[in-house]
Amino acid sequence: MLASVRSAMLFGVEGLIVDVQVHVSTGLPSYTVVGLPDAAVRESRDRVRAALLSSGLTWPQRRVTVNLAPSGVRKSGPGLDLPFALGLMLAGEELPAGVLDGVGVIGELGLDGSLRPVPGVLAMADALRQAGTSAVLLPADNAPEATLVGGMRVFPATSLAQARAALKGEEDWPALPSRPARTPADNGDADDLVTDLAVVRGLSGGRKALEVAAAGGHHLFMVGPPGAGKTLLARCLPSILPLLDDDESLEVTRIHSAAGQHLQGQLVRARPFRAPHHTASAAALVGGGRGRPTPGEVTLAHKGTLFLDELGEFSPLVLDALRQPLEERVVRISRQGAAVAFPADFLLIACSNPCPCGLGPPRCICSAVSPSR
């Protein structure tokens, strides 16, 4: 018996279609996943088994083979748990044949059968829509975010048992969760870092430089002694930038969704403002990491501002890594068997002291052998 369920996973900040094919046959009881699964996908066996038993369903005492197509791309993340479980039900004839035709399925399973949210739903739902899928079944907590994709019906569920009952027509799909009220300028991750330029008194030269940078999209480097107001001015820049337009807003929201940030089902309208600490590694700043490449600070600052305070304290290797994003406005990361491109169109603002003592000429007390900044 064979069943196929369409799903998706994250590849960089984009969605990649994955067809979950489940085959149940006679033989010694076993469970095999093929198609380059990572550790999280291979561990799905125990999660799916416990979820089925906790939901009052049965685990087939037969030979189960799961193929993840396309087989040449490494599959990652726990969002394929729910497609596995529903595929087993289809193959075991516990669900009507064809009930998932045209429906994409995404979701992580808890051991109690509950559906847990997964990051990047906006990108995955959009990939499913582009592939011709008309509806998506996913955890209720992800439903508000999936509704941002136009032309897609959204079926939310809080548990595996609820999803099974709704697919069999035994009960109605639950109503979509309401979206929390948010202001149009709410960015969700930068409110505590941003200051309104209207509260700044004096510093006419710095204010003028900030206005020129905002109007022309120019990068800005401010040098001065401690307490001169460099950091304050830098944090005021988002307050004089325009809100994102519709296309930019959707693009930025997709990036933040892929990064696992809780969007509460709303588009990001304010331009991002990212201020990484000077101990950040090159991978944290430009993206990468082991296994599946993840976006870094320059990508999270896309269409917004990247603020580097105390520029001289950053590692030279980290600063050198910014050269390509500043020139090409994109980050290209290559790993064995995979290469991704992250958008990185940001405005860079940096601050630094004039010298190690911070006083600058003519009061500088640094010796001739002190490292320069």
TORKOL-4160 file (C-alpha; in steps of 0.2 Angstrom, whole numbers, padded with zeros to 4 digits, m for minus):
373
<pt num="1" X="0000" Y="0000" Z="0000"/>
<pt num="2" X="0007" Y="0017" Z="m0005"/>
<pt num="3" X="0002" Y="0035" Z="m0001"/>
<pt num="4" X="0010" Y="0051" Z="m0005"/>
<pt num="5" X="0008" Y="0068" Z="0005"/>
<pt num="6" X="0015" Y="0084" Z="m0001"/>
<pt num="7" X="0024" Y="0095" Z="0011"/>
<pt num="8" X="0039" Y="0108" Z="0011"/>
<pt num="9" X="0054" Y="0112" Z="0021"/>
<pt num="10" X="0066" Y="0127" Z="0023"/>
<pt num="11" X="0080" Y="0129" Z="0011"/>
<pt num="12" X="0089" Y="0145" Z="0017"/>
<pt num="13" X="0075" Y="0157" Z="0018"/>
<pt num="14" X="0065" Y="0149" Z="0004"/>
<pt num="15" X="0053" Y="0135" Z="0004"/>
<pt num="16" X="0057" Y="0118" Z="m0005"/>
<pt num="17" X="0043" Y="0106" Z="m0010"/>
<pt num="18" X="0045" Y="0088" Z="m0002"/>
<pt num="19" X="0034" Y="0074" Z="m0007"/>
<pt num="20" X="0033" Y="0061" Z="0007"/>
<pt num="21" X="0030" Y="0044" Z="0000"/>
<pt num="22" X="0025" Y="0031" Z="0013"/>
<pt num="23" X="0025" Y="0012" Z="0008"/>
<pt num="24" X="0018" Y="m0001" Z="0020"/>
<pt num="25" X="0021" Y="m0019" Z="0015"/>
<pt num="26" X="0022" Y="m0037" Z="0023"/>
<pt num="27" X="0038" Y="m0042" Z="0031"/>
<pt num="28" X="0047" Y="m0039" Z="0048"/>
<pt num="29" X="0041" Y="m0024" Z="0057"/>
<pt num="30" X="0053" Y="m0010" Z="0053"/>
<pt num="31" X="0053" Y="0009" Z="0049"/>
<pt num="32" X="0065" Y="0016" Z="0036"/>
<pt num="33" X="0067" Y="0034" Z="0030"/>
<pt num="34" X="0077" Y="0037" Z="0014"/>
<pt num="35" X="0080" Y="0053" Z="0004"/>
<pt num="36" X="0095" Y="0061" Z="0014"/>
<pt num="37" X="0086" Y="0064" Z="0031"/>
<pt num="38" X="0095" Y="0073" Z="0044"/>
<pt num="39" X="0095" Y="0068" Z="0063"/>
<pt num="40" X="0078" Y="0077" Z="0066"/>
<pt num="41" X="0070" Y="0068" Z="0052"/>
<pt num="42" X="0077" Y="0051" Z="0057"/>
<pt num="43" X="0070" Y="0054" Z="0074"/>
<pt num="44" X="0053" Y="0056" Z="0068"/>
<pt num="45" X="0049" Y="0038" Z="0070"/>
<pt num="46" X="0048" Y="0039" Z="0089"/>
<pt num="47" X="0038" Y="0055" Z="0089"/>
<pt num="48" X="0026" Y="0048" Z="0076"/>
<pt num="49" X="0024" Y="0032" Z="0084"/>
<pt num="50" X="0021" Y="0040" Z="0101"/>
<pt num="51" X="0009" Y="0052" Z="0094"/>
<pt num="52" X="m0002" Y="0039" Z="0085"/>
<pt num="53" X="m0003" Y="0028" Z="0101"/>
<pt num="54" X="m0007" Y="0044" Z="0112"/>
<pt num="55" X="m0021" Y="0048" Z="0099"/>
<pt num="56" X="m0029" Y="0031" Z="0101"/>
<pt num="57" X="m0023" Y="0025" Z="0084"/>
<pt num="58" X="m0012" Y="0010" Z="0079"/>
<pt num="59" X="0006" Y="0009" Z="0074"/>
<pt num="60" X="0007" Y="m0004" Z="0059"/>
<pt num="61" X="0016" Y="m0019" Z="0064"/>
<pt num="62" X="0023" Y="m0021" Z="0046"/>
<pt num="63" X="0037" Y="m0015" Z="0035"/>
<pt num="64" X="0036" Y="0004" Z="0033"/>
<pt num="65" X="0047" Y="0013" Z="0021"/>
<pt num="66" X="0047" Y="0032" Z="0019"/>
<pt num="67" X="0054" Y="0041" Z="0004"/>
<pt num="68" X="0058" Y="0060" Z="0004"/>
<pt num="69" X="0058" Y="0066" Z="m0014"/>
<pt num="70" X="0068" Y="0074" Z="m0021"/>
<pt num="71" X="0081" Y="0062" Z="m0015"/>
<pt num="72" X="0096" Y="0072" Z="m0019"/>
<pt num="73" X="0093" Y="0086" Z="m0007"/>
<pt num="74" X="0096" Y="0084" Z="0012"/>
<pt num="75" X="0080" Y="0085" Z="0022"/>
<pt num="76" X="0080" Y="0094" Z="0038"/>
<pt num="77" X="0068" Y="0100" Z="0052"/>
<pt num="78" X="0054" Y="0092" Z="0062"/>
<pt num="79" X="0040" Y="0099" Z="0050"/>
<pt num="80" X="0039" Y="0082" Z="0041"/>
<pt num="81" X="0031" Y="0073" Z="0056"/>
<pt num="82" X="0013" Y="0077" Z="0052"/>
<pt num="83" X="0015" Y="0071" Z="0034"/>
<pt num="84" X="0023" Y="0055" Z="0040"/>
<pt num="85" X="0008" Y="0052" Z="0051"/>
<pt num="86" X="m0005" Y="0056" Z="0039"/>
<pt num="87" X="0004" Y="0046" Z="0025"/>
<pt num="88" X="0004" Y="0031" Z="0037"/>
<pt num="89" X="m0015" Y="0033" Z="0039"/>
<pt num="90" X="m0018" Y="0034" Z="0021"/>
<pt num="91" X="m0007" Y="0019" Z="0017"/>
<pt num="92" X="m0017" Y="0010" Z="0031"/>
<pt num="93" X="m0034" Y="0015" Z="0024"/>
<pt num="94" X="m0038" Y="0024" Z="0040"/>
<pt num="95" X="m0041" Y="0040" Z="0029"/>
<pt num="96" X="m0052" Y="0041" Z="0014"/>
<pt num="97" X="m0041" Y="0040" Z="m0002"/>
<pt num="98" X="m0038" Y="0057" Z="m0011"/>
<pt num="99" X="m0043" Y="0067" Z="0005"/>
<pt num="100" X="m0026" Y="0076" Z="0004"/>
<pt num="101" X="m0026" Y="0079" Z="m0014"/>
<pt num="102" X="m0021" Y="0097" Z="m0017"/>
<pt num="103" X="m0017" Y="0099" Z="0002"/>
<pt num="104" X="0000" Y="0103" Z="0008"/>
<pt num="105" X="0004" Y="0097" Z="0026"/>
<pt num="106" X="0017" Y="0104" Z="0038"/>
<pt num="107" X="0019" Y="0101" Z="0057"/>
<pt num="108" X="0029" Y="0094" Z="0071"/>
<pt num="109" X="0021" Y="0081" Z="0082"/>
<pt num="110" X="0022" Y="0080" Z="0101"/>
<pt num="111" X="0023" Y="0064" Z="0110"/>
<pt num="112" X="0005" Y="0067" Z="0116"/>
<pt num="113" X="m0001" Y="0069" Z="0098"/>
<pt num="114" X="m0002" Y="0088" Z="0099"/>
<pt num="115" X="0004" Y="0099" Z="0084"/>
<pt num="116" X="0019" Y="0110" Z="0088"/>
<pt num="117" X="0023" Y="0126" Z="0077"/>
<pt num="118" X="0038" Y="0126" Z="0065"/>
<pt num="119" X="0048" Y="0141" Z="0059"/>
<pt num="120" X="0047" Y="0147" Z="0041"/>
<pt num="121" X="0029" Y="0143" Z="0038"/>
<pt num="122" X="0027" Y="0158" Z="0027"/>
<pt num="123" X="0040" Y="0153" Z="0015"/>
<pt num="124" X="0034" Y="0135" Z="0014"/>
<pt num="125" X="0016" Y="0139" Z="0012"/>
<pt num="126" X="0021" Y="0151" Z="m0002"/>
<pt num="127" X="0032" Y="0137" Z="m0011"/>
<pt num="128" X="0017" Y="0126" Z="m0010"/>
<pt num="129" X="0006" Y="0139" Z="m0018"/>
<pt num="130" X="0018" Y="0141" Z="m0032"/>
<pt num="131" X="0018" Y="0122" Z="m0034"/>
<pt num="132" X="m0001" Y="0122" Z="m0037"/>
<pt num="133" X="m0006" Y="0117" Z="m0020"/>
<pt num="134" X="m0023" Y="0125" Z="m0015"/>
<pt num="135" X="m0023" Y="0122" Z="0004"/>
<pt num="136" X="m0012" Y="0119" Z="0018"/>
<pt num="137" X="m0014" Y="0109" Z="0034"/>
<pt num="138" X="m0003" Y="0114" Z="0049"/>
<pt num="139" X="m0003" Y="0118" Z="0067"/>
<pt num="140" X="m0015" Y="0131" Z="0074"/>
<pt num="141" X="m0001" Y="0142" Z="0080"/>
<pt num="142" X="0006" Y="0144" Z="0063"/>
<pt num="143" X="m0011" Y="0147" Z="0054"/>
<pt num="144" X="m0011" Y="0166" Z="0056"/>
<pt num="145" X="0006" Y="0167" Z="0047"/>
<pt num="146" X="0000" Y="0155" Z="0033"/>
<pt num="147" X="m0015" Y="0166" Z="0030"/>
<pt num="148" X="m0003" Y="0180" Z="0024"/>
<pt num="149" X="0000" Y="0169" Z="0008"/>
<pt num="150" X="m0014" Y="0174" Z="m0004"/>
<pt num="151" X="m0024" Y="0161" Z="m0013"/>
<pt num="152" X="m0022" Y="0147" Z="0000"/>
<pt num="153" X="m0035" Y="0139" Z="0011"/>
<pt num="154" X="m0028" Y="0136" Z="0028"/>
<pt num="155" X="m0034" Y="0121" Z="0039"/>
<pt num="156" X="m0028" Y="0123" Z="0057"/>
<pt num="157" X="m0027" Y="0109" Z="0069"/>
<pt num="158" X="m0021" Y="0107" Z="0087"/>
<pt num="159" X="m0019" Y="0089" Z="0088"/>
<pt num="160" X="m0017" Y="0074" Z="0076"/>
<pt num="161" X="m0033" Y="0067" Z="0082"/>
<pt num="162" X="m0042" Y="0083" Z="0078"/>
<pt num="163" X="m0034" Y="0083" Z="0060"/>
<pt num="164" X="m0039" Y="0065" Z="0057"/>
<pt num="165" X="m0057" Y="0068" Z="0063"/>
<pt num="166" X="m0059" Y="0084" Z="0052"/>
<pt num="167" X="m0051" Y="0075" Z="0036"/>
<pt num="168" X="m0064" Y="0061" Z="0039"/>
<pt num="169" X="m0078" Y="0073" Z="0040"/>
<pt num="170" X="m0082" Y="0068" Z="0058"/>
<pt num="171" X="m0080" Y="0086" Z="0064"/>
<pt num="172" X="m0078" Y="0103" Z="0057"/>
<pt num="173" X="m0061" Y="0112" Z="0055"/>
<pt num="174" X="m0058" Y="0124" Z="0070"/>
<pt num="175" X="m0059" Y="0142" Z="0066"/>
<pt num="176" X="m0043" Y="0152" Z="0062"/>
<pt num="177" X="m0035" Y="0160" Z="0077"/>
<pt num="178" X="m0038" Y="0179" Z="0078"/>
<pt num="179" X="m0023" Y="0190" Z="0075"/>
<pt num="180" X="m0017" Y="0200" Z="0090"/>
<pt num="181" X="m0019" Y="0219" Z="0087"/>
<pt num="182" X="m0002" Y="0227" Z="0082"/>
<pt num="183" X="0003" Y="0244" Z="0076"/>
<pt num="184" X="0008" Y="0246" Z="0058"/>
<pt num="185" X="0025" Y="0251" Z="0063"/>
<pt num="186" X="0028" Y="0237" Z="0075"/>
<pt num="187" X="0043" Y="0227" Z="0071"/>
<pt num="188" X="0043" Y="0214" Z="0085"/>
<pt num="189" X="0062" Y="0214" Z="0088"/>
<pt num="190" X="0069" Y="0231" Z="0088"/>
<pt num="191" X="0057" Y="0242" Z="0099"/>
<pt num="192" X="0069" Y="0242" Z="0114"/>
<pt num="193" X="0083" Y="0248" Z="0103"/>
<pt num="194" X="0075" Y="0262" Z="0093"/>
<pt num="195" X="0074" Y="0280" Z="0099"/>
<pt num="196" X="0064" Y="0294" Z="0091"/>
<pt num="197" X="0075" Y="0307" Z="0083"/>
<pt num="198" X="0063" Y="0320" Z="0090"/>
<pt num="199" X="0070" Y="0317" Z="0108"/>
<pt num="200" X="0088" Y="0322" Z="0103"/>
<pt num="201" X="0093" Y="0340" Z="0108"/>
<pt num="202" X="0108" Y="0348" Z="0100"/>
<pt num="203" X="0120" Y="0337" Z="0090"/>
<pt num="204" X="0115" Y="0347" Z="0074"/>
<pt num="205" X="0129" Y="0340" Z="0064"/>
<pt num="206" X="0125" Y="0322" Z="0069"/>
<pt num="207" X="0107" Y="0324" Z="0065"/>
<pt num="208" X="0111" Y="0332" Z="0048"/>
<pt num="209" X="0122" Y="0317" Z="0044"/>
<pt num="210" X="0109" Y="0305" Z="0049"/>
<pt num="211" X="0096" Y="0313" Z="0038"/>
<pt num="212" X="0107" Y="0313" Z="0023"/>
<pt num="213" X="0111" Y="0294" Z="0026"/>
<pt num="214" X="0092" Y="0290" Z="0028"/>
<pt num="215" X="0088" Y="0300" Z="0012"/>
<pt num="216" X="0101" Y="0294" Z="0001"/>
<pt num="217" X="0104" Y="0276" Z="0008"/>
<pt num="218" X="0122" Y="0280" Z="0012"/>
<pt num="219" X="0132" Y="0271" Z="0025"/>
<pt num="220" X="0138" Y="0281" Z="0040"/>
<pt num="221" X="0153" Y="0280" Z="0051"/>
<pt num="222" X="0153" Y="0291" Z="0067"/>
<pt num="223" X="0169" Y="0294" Z="0077"/>
<pt num="224" X="0170" Y="0303" Z="0094"/>
<pt num="225" X="0174" Y="0301" Z="0112"/>
<pt num="226" X="0163" Y="0291" Z="0124"/>
<pt num="227" X="0147" Y="0300" Z="0129"/>
<pt num="228" X="0146" Y="0311" Z="0113"/>
<pt num="229" X="0130" Y="0303" Z="0107"/>
<pt num="230" X="0135" Y="0292" Z="0093"/>
<pt num="231" X="0125" Y="0277" Z="0099"/>
<pt num="232" X="0110" Y="0287" Z="0103"/>
<pt num="233" X="0110" Y="0295" Z="0085"/>
<pt num="234" X="0112" Y="0278" Z="0077"/>
<pt num="235" X="0097" Y="0271" Z="0086"/>
<pt num="236" X="0087" Y="0286" Z="0080"/>
<pt num="237" X="0089" Y="0281" Z="0062"/>
<pt num="238" X="0074" Y="0269" Z="0060"/>
<pt num="239" X="0062" Y="0283" Z="0067"/>
<pt num="240" X="0066" Y="0293" Z="0051"/>
<pt num="241" X="0065" Y="0279" Z="0038"/>
<pt num="242" X="0049" Y="0276" Z="0028"/>
<pt num="243" X="0039" Y="0260" Z="0032"/>
<pt num="244" X="0041" Y="0245" Z="0020"/>
<pt num="245" X="0031" Y="0244" Z="0005"/>
<pt num="246" X="0020" Y="0229" Z="0002"/>
<pt num="247" X="0033" Y="0219" Z="m0008"/>
<pt num="248" X="0047" Y="0223" Z="0004"/>
<pt num="249" X="0036" Y="0219" Z="0019"/>
<pt num="250" X="0032" Y="0202" Z="0012"/>
<pt num="251" X="0051" Y="0199" Z="0009"/>
<pt num="252" X="0057" Y="0204" Z="0026"/>
<pt num="253" X="0043" Y="0194" Z="0034"/>
<pt num="254" X="0048" Y="0178" Z="0025"/>
<pt num="255" X="0066" Y="0181" Z="0031"/>
<pt num="256" X="0061" Y="0183" Z="0049"/>
<pt num="257" X="0049" Y="0169" Z="0048"/>
<pt num="258" X="0063" Y="0158" Z="0042"/>
<pt num="259" X="0074" Y="0164" Z="0057"/>
<pt num="260" X="0061" Y="0157" Z="0069"/>
<pt num="261" X="0054" Y="0174" Z="0075"/>
<pt num="262" X="0036" Y="0175" Z="0081"/>
<pt num="263" X="0027" Y="0186" Z="0069"/>
<pt num="264" X="0010" Y="0184" Z="0077"/>
<pt num="265" X="0002" Y="0182" Z="0060"/>
<pt num="266" X="0007" Y="0200" Z="0055"/>
<pt num="267" X="0018" Y="0207" Z="0041"/>
<pt num="268" X="0033" Y="0217" Z="0047"/>
<pt num="269" X="0030" Y="0235" Z="0042"/>
<pt num="270" X="0045" Y="0244" Z="0051"/>
<pt num="271" X="0062" Y="0242" Z="0044"/>
<pt num="272" X="0073" Y="0230" Z="0054"/>
<pt num="273" X="0086" Y="0237" Z="0066"/>
<pt num="274" X="0100" Y="0224" Z="0071"/>
<pt num="275" X="0113" Y="0228" Z="0083"/>
<pt num="276" X="0125" Y="0213" Z="0086"/>
<pt num="277" X="0137" Y="0212" Z="0100"/>
<pt num="278" X="0156" Y="0214" Z="0095"/>
<pt num="279" X="0159" Y="0196" Z="0100"/>
<pt num="280" X="0148" Y="0190" Z="0086"/>
<pt num="281" X="0156" Y="0177" Z="0075"/>
<pt num="282" X="0157" Y="0178" Z="0056"/>
<pt num="283" X="0144" Y="0165" Z="0054"/>
<pt num="284" X="0132" Y="0174" Z="0066"/>
<pt num="285" X="0135" Y="0190" Z="0056"/>
<pt num="286" X="0134" Y="0184" Z="0038"/>
<pt num="287" X="0125" Y="0168" Z="0040"/>
<pt num="288" X="0130" Y="0150" Z="0039"/>
<pt num="289" X="0133" Y="0137" Z="0053"/>
<pt num="290" X="0134" Y="0118" Z="0053"/>
<pt num="291" X="0122" Y="0108" Z="0043"/>
<pt num="292" X="0108" Y="0119" Z="0035"/>
<pt num="293" X="0114" Y="0137" Z="0032"/>
<pt num="294" X="0104" Y="0149" Z="0042"/>
<pt num="295" X="0103" Y="0168" Z="0039"/>
<pt num="296" X="0114" Y="0180" Z="0049"/>
<pt num="297" X="0112" Y="0197" Z="0055"/>
<pt num="298" X="0115" Y="0205" Z="0038"/>
<pt num="299" X="0101" Y="0196" Z="0031"/>
<pt num="300" X="0089" Y="0200" Z="0046"/>
<pt num="301" X="0094" Y="0218" Z="0043"/>
<pt num="302" X="0088" Y="0217" Z="0025"/>
<pt num="303" X="0079" Y="0233" Z="0019"/>
<pt num="304" X="0084" Y="0240" Z="0036"/>
<pt num="305" X="0099" Y="0245" Z="0047"/>
<pt num="306" X="0114" Y="0235" Z="0053"/>
<pt num="307" X="0122" Y="0245" Z="0068"/>
<pt num="308" X="0140" Y="0240" Z="0073"/>
<pt num="309" X="0144" Y="0249" Z="0090"/>
<pt num="310" X="0162" Y="0250" Z="0095"/>
<pt num="311" X="0168" Y="0245" Z="0077"/>
<pt num="312" X="0186" Y="0243" Z="0083"/>
<pt num="313" X="0181" Y="0229" Z="0095"/>
<pt num="314" X="0175" Y="0217" Z="0081"/>
<pt num="315" X="0186" Y="0204" Z="0074"/>
<pt num="316" X="0195" Y="0209" Z="0058"/>
<pt num="317" X="0189" Y="0192" Z="0050"/>
<pt num="318" X="0171" Y="0197" Z="0054"/>
<pt num="319" X="0173" Y="0214" Z="0046"/>
<pt num="320" X="0181" Y="0207" Z="0031"/>
<pt num="321" X="0166" Y="0196" Z="0029"/>
<pt num="322" X="0155" Y="0211" Z="0026"/>
<pt num="323" X="0164" Y="0216" Z="0010"/>
<pt num="324" X="0154" Y="0205" Z="m0002"/>
<pt num="325" X="0137" Y="0209" Z="0006"/>
<pt num="326" X="0140" Y="0228" Z="0005"/>
<pt num="327" X="0146" Y="0227" Z="m0013"/>
<pt num="328" X="0133" Y="0214" Z="m0020"/>
<pt num="329" X="0119" Y="0216" Z="m0007"/>
<pt num="330" X="0118" Y="0197" Z="m0006"/>
<pt num="331" X="0127" Y="0183" Z="0004"/>
<pt num="332" X="0132" Y="0167" Z="m0005"/>
<pt num="333" X="0135" Y="0152" Z="0006"/>
<pt num="334" X="0142" Y="0136" Z="m0001"/>
<pt num="335" X="0142" Y="0120" Z="0009"/>
<pt num="336" X="0145" Y="0102" Z="0004"/>
<pt num="337" X="0130" Y="0097" Z="m0007"/>
<pt num="338" X="0121" Y="0114" Z="m0005"/>
<pt num="339" X="0123" Y="0132" Z="m0009"/>
<pt num="340" X="0111" Y="0146" Z="m0004"/>
<pt num="341" X="0110" Y="0165" Z="m0007"/>
<pt num="342" X="0103" Y="0176" Z="0007"/>
<pt num="343" X="0097" Y="0194" Z="0003"/>
<pt num="344" X="0108" Y="0207" Z="0012"/>
<pt num="345" X="0102" Y="0225" Z="0006"/>
<pt num="346" X="0105" Y="0235" Z="0022"/>
<pt num="347" X="0111" Y="0252" Z="0028"/>
<pt num="348" X="0127" Y="0250" Z="0039"/>
<pt num="349" X="0130" Y="0262" Z="0053"/>
<pt num="350" X="0146" Y="0260" Z="0063"/>
<pt num="351" X="0153" Y="0270" Z="0079"/>
<pt num="352" X="0170" Y="0270" Z="0086"/>
<pt num="353" X="0181" Y="0279" Z="0098"/>
<pt num="354" X="0195" Y="0289" Z="0090"/>
<pt num="355" X="0208" Y="0279" Z="0100"/>
<pt num="356" X="0210" Y="0266" Z="0114"/>
<pt num="357" X="0208" Y="0279" Z="0127"/>
<pt num="358" X="0193" Y="0287" Z="0119"/>
<pt num="359" X="0198" Y="0305" Z="0122"/>
<pt num="360" X="0206" Y="0309" Z="0105"/>
<pt num="361" X="0217" Y="0323" Z="0100"/>
<pt num="362" X="0223" Y="0334" Z="0108"/>
<pt num="363" X="0219" Y="0326" Z="0125"/>
<pt num="364" X="0224" Y="0308" Z="0120"/>
<pt num="365" X="0235" Y="0299" Z="0132"/>
<pt num="366" X="0238" Y="0283" Z="0122"/>
<pt num="367" X="0256" Y="0279" Z="0119"/>
<pt num="368" X="0265" Y="0277" Z="0102"/>
<pt num="369" X="0264" Y="0258" Z="0103"/>
<pt num="370" X="0245" Y="0257" Z="0108"/>
<pt num="371" X="0235" Y="0248" Z="0095"/>
<pt num="372" X="0225" Y="0261" Z="0084"/>
<pt num="373" X="0207" Y="0260" Z="0081"/>
